[in-house]
Amino acid sequence: MQESDLPGLTSRVLGASFALALLFGAIAQHTRFCTMGAVADIFSMGDWTRMRMWLLAIAVAILGFNGMVGLGWVQAANSVYAAPQLLWLSHILGGLLFGVGMVLASGCGAKTLVRIGGGSLKSLVVFAVLGLAAYATLRGISAVLRVNTVDRVVLALPAGQDLPSLAAHWAGGTPRDWALGLGAVFGLGLIAFVLARPEGRRADTWLAGLGLGSLVVAVWWVSGVLGYLPEHPVTLEASFLSTNTRRMESLSFVAPLAYSLDWLILFSDSSRLLTLGIVAVLGVILGSAAVALATRSFYWEGFRGTEDTANHIAGAVLMGVGGVTALGCTVGQGLSGLSTLALGSFLSMAGILGGAWLGLRWQDWRMARLL
């Protein structure tokens, strides 16, 4: 590839990422897809409908990503999720903070963007505070605390922390073969669980699960295949175009919110370039807004009072700090990360679900005291 070809390829990567995120926002708005809502439905009503949506999306993402690994198109090692150093305490603690935060803030990072598209001014405030907290945890004061405390607790693994790589190291074979086998076991097992109940066979469940899971896989393809340069014409090194991590990326909504604020604030700085994560943030908002306007469900929403404001701000801070510490959110770790079958993603999601449960218990206790 010549250097003169880079702008065109970069535009194709960003354009495809934006279009896929637009669809993500539209589907999430139409189906009310929300991980926090799924946990709350189980907690308050015993209703597993939205949880089956989320599990189906995970299943599709696992099958799609590991299918691409088996075909030799991508490698889990090229993502941030499959490093051989397992930051197990960071994953668990960060997940717990994020889980509590998303309950207080009425949804995770992705849901925040969807709600902004639907007219929620509350979520616009959450976006700003979450982005600032995430940026501080990436590069600021809480980053220093993170690096000098929980990130020091590391378990060194003999191979990448994705299960196919570990299985190949311990049992023989290749990661590509193990990816096909383990991907099928996890993916098809989750699909069987989803189909076991009537709510798992509803149209909206399959639209959300199949649609959103496929979009995560498609973004993996955009960054890992379309945007991959075995030899960058300038650096002469392997490169993934338009990603903040300089690695293969899919959808995630914590650090990209921080990068979006950074890009907006320092727009005149020519070194601040659009990335996959930034255009995905805009795409989800606009996709959600299009559906909300088309279905006449768009409405302006503000805070109910001081306590509501405080809860959302506190939740946004916890999500920003926790999401960066855990290396992702319910989409970043729950869909993109889990699709790689990385151990850290399983730990992060265990922390997020546990934190959400604690947050709901606290809200229930708080409500009981007020009655």
N, C-alpha and C positions, 0 to 999 in steps of 0.2 A: 504493500500500500504506500502511496505517495502522501507527503504531508498535505498537499492540496486537497486530498480526498477526505481529510478528517472533519472539516465542518459539515459536509453532507452526511457522513455517517453519524456524527454526533446529533444532528437534527433528527435523523430517523430514529435513533435510540430515545431521544427525549419525546418526540412526537408519539411513538408507540407507547411509551410509558404513560404519557398523559391520557391517551385514548383508553388504555386499560384501566387506569385509575378512575376515569370518568364513568366507565361501566361499573366499577366497584362501588362508587358512591350511589349510583342509580339503583343497583340491586339491593344494597344495604338499606337505603331509604324505603324502597318498595316492600321489602320483606321484614322490616324492623329487626334486622340482624344486629345482635348486641350480646357480647359475652357476659357483661355484667348483668344484663337483663335476663340472660339464660340462667345464671346462678340465682338471681333473685326470684325468678319464676319457680324454681325448684324449692327454694327456701320458704317462700310464702304460700305456694299453692300446690307444690308437688308436680308441677307441669314441666315435662321434659321436651316440649316442642322446639323451643329455640336452642336448647342444648344439643338436640339431634341435628339441627342446622349446622351448628358449629363443628360437631364431630364429623359430619359428612364432608364439610369443607376441608377439615384436616385430612380425612381419608383420601379425598381427591388430590390434595396437594402432595401427600406422601406418594401415592401411585404415580402421579405425573413426574415429580422430581426424580424419584428413583428409577423410573422408566428412562428418563434422559441420561441418568448416570449409567444405566445398563447399556444404552446405545453409544456411550462414549462422548456424548455432547457436552456434559458438564461434570464437575467433580465437587463434592461437598467441601473438600479441602480448600477450594477457592473462595469460600464464604467465611464470614466472621464467626460462624457458629461451630465450626468443626476443628478448631485449633486443638493441639494435643495438651494444652494446659487448661485444666478444668477449674474454673473459678467457682467452686461449688458454693461457698458461703455468699459470694456476691449474687449468684443466681437466686438462691433461696431468700436472702434478706431483701434484695432488690424486688423480687417478685412479691413478697409480703407487703412491702411499702406500696407498690403499684396497685395491688389488689385492694387494699384499704382505700387508697386514693381514688380509684375509679368508682367505688361506691359513694364516697362523699361528693364526687364531681359529677355524678349521674351518668357515668359511662367512661369508657377508655378513650385513648387518643383518636382512634378511628371513629368511634361514635360521636366524639366531640366535633369532628369535621362534618359528619353527616348531619348533626343537629344544627351546626352553623348554616348549612345549606337549606335547612328547614326553617330558618328564621330565629334561632336561639341566640339572643345577645348574651345570655349566661355562658354559653359555650364559647363565644368569642373571647370573653374574659378568661375562661379556662385555657383556651388556646395560648393566649399571651403569657399567662403565668406559667403554664406547663413548659412552653418553649424557653422562657427565661431560666426556669429551674433546671431544665435539661441542659441548657448551654453552660450554666454554672457547674454542672456535674461532669460535663465533657471537658471543660477547659478552665473553670474558675475555682472559687473557694471550696465548693463541695467536691470538686474533682481532686483537689489535694487531699481532702479527708478520705475520699474513696480509695485513691491509689495507695495511701499510707496505712490503710486499715484492712478492709475486707478483701481488696484485690491482692493482698499479700498471702492470703490463704489459698494455696494452689495445690492441686493434685496433678502431678505430671503423669501422662498416659504414654504407653509405648507407640501409639499411633494416633491419628486424628480421633476426636471424641465421637464422631458419628459411628453408629453401631456397625455398618458394613465394613468400615476400616478396621475397627477393633476385632470383629469376627474374623476377618481375613488374616489379621496378625496372629490371633490365638488358635484358630482352627484350620488355617490354610485356605487356599483359593484366592480370588481377587475381589477387591471392593465392588467391582462392577457386577460380578455374579451374586455377591451377597446383597447388594442393593436391590436387585430384582426379586430375590427370595424374601428378604425381610420387608421390603416395600409392599409386596403382595400380602404377607401375613398381617402386617399392621393395617394396611389400607382396606383389604377385604374383610378383616375382622371388625373394623369400625363400621363398615357398610352393613354388615350382618346385624350389628347391634342397632343401628339406625332403623333398619327395616323390621325389626322385631316387634315394633308397636305401630298402631295406625297413624300416629302423628308423624312418624318417620316416613310415611308414604304420601304425605300431602304435597301438593304442587309447590307451595312456597318453600317448604323444606328443601325440596330438590332444586328449586331455582337458586336459593341462597347457597346451599352446600355445593352443588355442581358448578354454579356460576362463579362464586368467589374463590373456591379451591382452584378452578381452572385458571382464573385470572392471576393468582399467585404463581402458578406454574408458568404462565405466559410471560410474566415479568422476569422470572428466572431466565427464561429463554432469551428475552431481549437483552438483559445485561450480560448473561453468560455465554451466549452464542453470537447474536447480532453485534453486540458491543465489545466482543473480545478480540484483541489484537495480539497474536503470538509474538509480534515484534513491532513495537510502536516506532513509527518513522523518526521520531525525535529522540526518545530515550533508548531505543533499541532493546527495550525490555518488554516482557509480556504485560498487557495492560487491559483494564476494563474501563471503557469510556463512561464519563458522566456519573460516576458513583462517588459519594463522599468518603467511603472507606477504602477506595481504590481496589476493591474486590468485587466479586459478583454479588449482586443484591437483588432482593425482591421487596415486596411492600412491608413497610414498618412505619409507625406513627408516633415516635417519641423524638429521637434525634432529628429526623427530618423537619419537625416543627421548629426546633432550634435553628437549623440551617435556613429555614424559610425566613425567620425573623432576621437573621444575620444578613441574608441576601436583600431583604427589603430595606433594612437600616443602612447598609453600606452599598446600595445599588450603584452609586457612581464610581465605586472602586472596581477597576477592570479585572482585578484578580478574583472577584466574587462571581462565579459562573453558575448558571442553572445546572442542577443535577437531577438525577432520576427521582430522588426523594422529594425535592422541592416541587417538581411538576406533578408528582403524585398527590401531594397535599392539595394543590389547587384543583386537580382533577376530581378528587373525591368530593370537595365542596361543591363544585359546579355540577357534577353528576347528581348529587343529592338535591340540589336546588332545582334542577330541571324536572325531576320527578315530583318534587313537592309542589312546584308551580303548576305542572300539568294536571295533577290530581286535586288541586285546590286544597292541599293540606298545609301549605306554607302559612305560618303565622308568627308574629313577633312575640318573643317570650323574654321576660325579664326576671330579676330576682324577686322573691316574695318578701324579703326583709333582711335584716342584719345577719341573723343566724344562717339563713340560706346562702348569703354571700360568703360568709366566713367558711362554711363547709366546702363550698366549691373552690375557694382559693386554697384552702388547706389540702383538698384532694388533688388539685392541680400541682401543687408543690411536691406532694408525695409521689404522684405519677412521674413528674419530671426527674426527680432524684432516683426513684426506684426503677423506672424504665431504663435509664442509662446504666445504672448499676447492674441490672439483670440482663443487659444487652438486648432489650426488646420489650414489646407489649403483647397484648392478646393476639395481635396480627403478626408483629415482628417475630415473636417467639412462638406464639400459639399456632400460626399457620406457616409462615416462612421458615422459622427455625425448626419446628417439628417435622416439616417436610424433609429435612436433611437427616432426621433420626439422630440428632445430636443429644448427648447426655445432658448438657447444660440447658437445652431447651425444655426437656422433661422436668428438670429441677426448677427452672424459672416458672413454668406453668403450674407446678405443684404449689409454689409460693404464691402466685397470683390468685389461684383458686382458694387457697387457704386464707389469704388476706381478704379476699372478697367475702368469704364466709364470716370472718371476724368483724368486718365492717358492717355486714347486715345484722349480725348479732348485737353490735353496739347500737345501731339504729333502732332495733327492736326494743332493746333495754331503755333507750332514751325515750322512745314513744310511750312505753309503759309508765315511766316516771311522770310524764306530762299528763296522763289521763287521771 
